[in-house]
Amino acid sequence: VGKRKVFFIISIILILSGPVAMAIHHNVDGTALNYALDFSGGTATTVTFNEDMDIKQIDSEVTPVVEEVTGDKNVQPTKVVGTNQVVIKTRTLSQEEREKLDNALVEKFNVDDSLITTESISSTVSSEMRRDAVVAVIVATLCMLAYIWFRFKDIRFASSAVLALLHDVLVVFAFYGISRISVGNTFIACMLTIVGYSINATIVIFDRIRENKGAFKRNQTAERINKSISQTLARSINTSLTTLFTIGAIYFLGVPSIQEFALPMMVGIIAGAYSSICISGSIWYTLLPKAEKDV
């Protein structure tokens, strides 16, 4: 608690790095975030190959051809189960680019030109998904606020926990802005998972702070918080590390679409552990009346 100002400054820097990076990318690339096709719209090309290709074969053989023709590194191939069809989603392609892609697929894989179809992905759906993503995070956060308020009978515990959650979400959001990882369906799943996961360690620490109330005097609140964090520190670190190892294995062994979920999740786990240990208790302490503070 005595170092809380240092932790607050570190958190503010981490959070503000996101808008700064997004502003830079907006000026350079024209988009603040690297929206995936689900959010920005695009073109879906359905190709019927002469053989049944597995997803690894598609990623290693088909995707590079599409990337080379379109210049788009955010290619999303999806295999249609039970058929030889593959749906390839890219940025919005012009008629000339569509014809060029068709010719490249015919030349490389000897597919029938008549079995290649193209359609546009609606941008209306993408705007609805962006709105739903924001609403989902807000609803989840408000439910957390109500539950913790009811659980601890103290709005300051609830407010501190929600602010720590908001910290984690904003840090991961900043990571998306800096790293340019595509923002799509996995973004929604990642944010909601972090909101649900990072609250656990905070609840454990707050519960221990409440349990230790009788062991400390009224003006020993900072000492009580530090003692409670120390008592739960091994649990917080072990829980975060075991989850981090699991998500790390998914990242290093998974396909690109899974990696785009796993990497921000690892950042979220680290941010969640940091906020639970260093931020949440200090926020609660800051919200207390002056008479209960001793630092």
Buried (B, 14 or more C-beta within 10 A) or exposed (E): BEEBEEBBEBBEEBBEBBBEBBEEBEEEEEEBBBBBBBBBBBBBBBBBBEEEBEEEBBBEEBBEBBBEBBEBEBBBBBBEEEEBBBBBBBBBBEEEBBEBBBEBBBEBBEBEEEBBEBEEBEEEEBEEBBEEBEEBBEEBBEEBBEBBBEBBEBEBBBBBBBBBBBBBBBBBBBBBBBBBBBBBBBBBBBBBBBBEBBBBBBBBBBBBBBEBEEEBEEEBBBBBBBBBBEBBEEBBEEBBEEBBEBBBEBBEEBEBBEBBBBBBBBBBBBBBBBBBBBBBBBBBBBBEEEEEEBE
